[in-house]
Amino acid sequence: MWGTLLNAFTVLLGSALGLVVGGRLPPRIQESVITGLGLVTAYVGVSNAGETGNVIIPLIALVSGVIVGELLRLDARLEGLAGWVHRRFERPSAAALPNDAAVRRARFIQGFVTASLVFCVGPLTFAGSIQDGMGLAIGFEQLAIKSVLDLFASIAFASSLGIGVMFSVLTILSVQGGLALLGSLAGDFMSDAMVSEMTAVGGLILIGLALMLLDIKKPRVANFLPALIIAPALVAAGQALGINLYPF
């Protein structure tokens, strides 16, 4: 759990620094920063997607996962959570115009949702959190590396997307804390193949997020999140049934 707390602290620190820097940047530079983040996110996504040993597994996981996500409307629920957090902590100004409030709310939701997805779908999130919960040193080391990466990412995101990025720490504590608890209760239950396929699916989801940051397409990225559970479940089912998922 210490790795999760460290990660939460670095995101808070990076977001605070980003808010200070972002207030001094003109909109043109902020837009370019988001484009740069989109390019890096695309690179990380492609790199992670290459971890799969059989592309059919992430294909089935993504297709079935997004059907589940669309039925559950996970994107609307995540945006609703962001809106609730915004209402909870916003201090309305008497001089603010209704349109200004709507713009602030939309920016907060974009920052919260984008940062939450970036910080919580990478391979270090799952493997590191579970192993950290198991008390393994490698788990804390992986989350320490993730914390450094997220520090710089949160600076860039907060400078362009605002304070919503800072509140993504709530998602980090919930997701990584839950995974750490799962690791402490269930032990070493994920094989290398399960982690690899989960990593590949996470990479494909990051590519979808990159398309949004680059303003190419607006996929409902959150609706693909069930695929992160389905991919390792497919591997586990194949192993239990004695099916060779990697014939080549």
C-alpha distance (Angstrom), angle and dihedral (degrees) to the residues before:
residue distance angle dihedral
M1 . . .
W2 3.80 . .
G3 3.78 90.3 .
T4 3.81 90.8 56.2
L5 3.81 91.5 49.8
L6 3.81 90.1 49.9
N7 3.80 90.1 50.2
A8 3.80 91.8 49.6
F9 3.80 90.6 50.8
T10 3.81 94.0 50.9
V11 3.82 91.5 49.4
L12 3.80 90.6 50.4
L13 3.81 90.6 48.3
G14 3.80 93.9 45.5
S15 3.79 92.7 46.4
A16 3.80 91.4 50.9
L17 3.79 90.8 50.9
G18 3.80 90.7 46.0
L19 3.80 92.3 52.3
V20 3.80 90.1 53.1
V21 3.80 92.1 48.1
G22 3.80 95.4 40.0
G23 3.77 93.7 57.7
R24 3.78 88.9 61.9
L25 3.82 96.6 49.3
P26 3.83 122.9 91.2
P27 3.83 117.3 -124.8
R28 3.82 91.5 -105.9
I29 3.80 91.9 61.1
Q30 3.82 92.4 43.1
E31 3.80 89.3 54.7
S32 3.80 90.9 50.6
V33 3.82 90.3 49.3
I34 3.81 90.3 55.4
T35 3.81 89.6 50.1
G36 3.80 89.8 52.0
L37 3.79 90.3 50.1
G38 3.79 89.2 50.8
L39 3.79 91.9 53.1
V40 3.80 92.9 49.2
T41 3.80 91.3 45.5
A42 3.81 89.4 52.2
Y43 3.82 90.9 50.9
V44 3.81 92.6 49.6
G45 3.79 90.2 46.5
V46 3.81 94.0 51.7
S47 3.81 90.6 46.2
N48 3.81 92.4 51.2
A49 3.80 93.5 43.3
G50 3.80 88.2 60.0
E51 3.82 90.0 65.9
T52 3.80 92.3 81.7
G53 3.78 118.6 106.8
N54 3.80 93.3 -160.4
V55 3.81 119.4 25.3
I56 3.82 90.3 -154.3
I57 3.82 89.4 72.7
P58 3.83 96.9 59.4
L59 3.82 88.9 39.3
I60 3.81 92.6 57.3
A61 3.81 91.2 40.1
L62 3.81 93.9 51.5
V63 3.80 95.9 45.1
S64 3.79 95.1 46.0
G65 3.80 92.2 37.9
V66 3.79 95.0 53.4
I67 3.81 90.8 49.0
V68 3.80 88.5 56.1
G69 3.80 90.9 44.0
E70 3.80 92.9 50.0
L71 3.80 91.6 48.8
L72 3.80 90.2 50.2
R73 3.83 91.5 40.3
L74 3.78 91.4 -136.7
D75 3.80 92.3 172.4
A76 3.80 91.9 58.2
R77 3.81 90.9 45.3
L78 3.81 92.4 51.1
E79 3.79 91.5 47.5
G80 3.79 88.8 46.5
L81 3.81 89.5 53.4
A82 3.80 89.7 50.2
G83 3.80 90.2 49.3
W84 3.81 90.8 50.3
V85 3.80 91.5 50.2
H86 3.81 89.4 48.9
R87 3.80 92.9 51.2
R88 3.78 90.6 45.8
F89 3.78 96.1 54.4
E90 3.81 104.3 24.8
R91 3.77 116.7 110.8
P92 3.81 104.5 -151.2
S93 3.78 117.1 -142.5
A94 3.77 119.6 -136.8
A95 3.80 89.8 -140.0
A96 3.81 94.7 50.6
L97 3.79 117.9 111.2
P98 3.85 119.5 -130.0
N99 3.80 90.3 -115.3
D100 3.80 90.7 53.5
A101 3.81 90.0 52.8
A102 3.81 90.7 51.3
V103 3.80 91.6 50.2
R104 3.81 91.7 49.3
R105 3.79 91.1 48.8
A106 3.82 93.1 49.9
R107 3.82 91.1 48.1
F108 3.80 91.7 48.3
I109 3.82 91.9 50.8
Q110 3.81 92.2 47.3
G111 3.79 91.8 50.4
F112 3.80 94.2 45.3
V113 3.81 95.8 46.5
T114 3.81 96.0 41.7
A115 3.80 94.7 47.8
S116 3.81 92.7 43.5
L117 3.80 91.4 54.4
V118 3.80 95.0 44.5
F119 3.78 94.1 47.0
C120 3.81 96.7 43.8
V121 3.83 109.8 39.7
G122 3.80 100.6 58.3
P123 3.82 123.4 106.0
L124 3.79 93.7 -111.7
T125 3.80 89.2 59.9
F126 3.79 95.3 60.5
A127 3.79 104.3 31.1
G128 3.81 93.5 37.4
S129 3.82 95.9 46.6
I130 3.80 94.7 46.6
Q131 3.80 93.2 47.0
D132 3.80 90.8 44.6
G133 3.79 88.7 54.4
M134 3.80 88.8 51.2
G135 3.79 88.6 57.0
L136 3.81 94.6 -113.4
A137 3.81 117.2 150.5
I138 3.81 91.5 -139.0
G139 3.81 89.5 61.7
F140 3.79 92.8 57.2
E141 3.82 90.3 44.3
Q142 3.81 91.2 53.8
L143 3.80 92.1 49.0
A144 3.80 90.1 46.6
I145 3.82 89.0 56.3
K146 3.81 89.7 46.3
S147 3.81 89.6 49.6
V148 3.80 91.8 57.0
L149 3.81 91.6 47.7
D150 3.80 91.7 47.1
L151 3.80 90.6 48.9
F152 3.80 91.8 63.8
A153 3.81 93.3 37.0
S154 3.81 91.6 52.8
I155 3.81 90.7 50.7
A156 3.80 90.2 54.5
F157 3.81 95.2 42.0
A158 3.81 95.6 46.2
S159 3.80 92.3 47.6
S160 3.80 89.2 58.8
L161 3.82 106.5 24.5
G162 3.79 100.8 34.7
I163 3.77 136.6 -140.2
G164 3.81 95.1 -23.1
V165 3.81 86.6 80.3
M166 3.81 90.5 61.9
F167 3.80 91.7 55.6
S168 3.81 90.8 55.5
V169 3.81 83.2 84.7
L170 3.82 85.1 82.6
T171 3.80 89.0 61.8
I172 3.81 91.6 46.6
L173 3.79 92.2 52.2
S174 3.81 92.0 46.9
V175 3.82 98.7 44.6
Q176 3.79 100.8 36.1
G177 3.79 92.6 36.9
G178 3.79 90.1 52.0
L179 3.80 92.0 48.8
A180 3.80 90.9 48.6
L181 3.80 89.6 51.9
L182 3.80 89.6 48.7
G183 3.79 89.9 51.4
S184 3.79 92.1 50.4
L185 3.82 91.5 51.2
A186 3.79 103.1 37.1
G187 3.78 102.4 33.9
D188 3.80 124.9 -153.6
F189 3.81 98.7 -12.4
M190 3.82 101.6 142.5
S191 3.79 121.0 83.9
D192 3.79 123.0 -148.7
A193 3.81 89.8 -105.0
M194 3.81 91.6 54.3
V195 3.80 91.3 50.7
S196 3.83 91.5 47.3
E197 3.80 94.0 52.4
M198 3.80 91.3 45.4
T199 3.80 88.2 51.0
A200 3.81 91.1 50.8
V201 3.80 92.5 50.9
G202 3.80 90.0 47.3
G203 3.80 88.7 52.7
L204 3.79 92.0 53.2
I205 3.80 90.2 49.6
L206 3.80 89.1 51.4
I207 3.82 89.2 52.9
G208 3.80 87.8 55.5
L209 3.79 89.4 50.7
A210 3.81 89.7 49.3
L211 3.82 90.0 55.5
M212 3.79 88.0 56.2
L213 3.81 94.1 47.7
L214 3.81 90.1 48.7
D215 3.82 89.7 50.1
I216 3.81 91.1 -123.8
K217 3.78 97.8 120.1
K218 3.81 136.0 -10.0
P219 3.82 105.1 -133.9
R220 3.79 118.3 179.0
V221 3.78 90.0 -115.0
A222 3.81 97.0 177.6
N223 3.81 90.2 62.3
F224 3.82 89.6 66.4
L225 3.81 93.4 59.7
P226 3.86 96.0 95.9
A227 3.81 86.3 66.5
L228 3.81 87.9 72.0
I229 3.80 88.2 66.5
I230 3.80 97.1 37.4
A231 3.83 95.3 54.0
P232 3.83 97.5 60.9
A233 3.81 89.2 38.2
L234 3.82 89.1 58.5
V235 3.80 90.3 50.8
A236 3.81 91.7 48.3
A237 3.81 91.1 48.9
G238 3.80 91.4 49.4
Q239 3.79 92.0 49.7
A240 3.81 91.9 47.7
L241 3.81 91.7 50.4
G242 3.80 93.6 44.6
I243 3.81 93.2 -116.5
N244 3.80 116.1 155.8
L245 3.81 102.9 -130.0
Y246 3.80 93.2 177.4
P247 3.81 107.0 51.7
F248 3.81 94.1 155.7
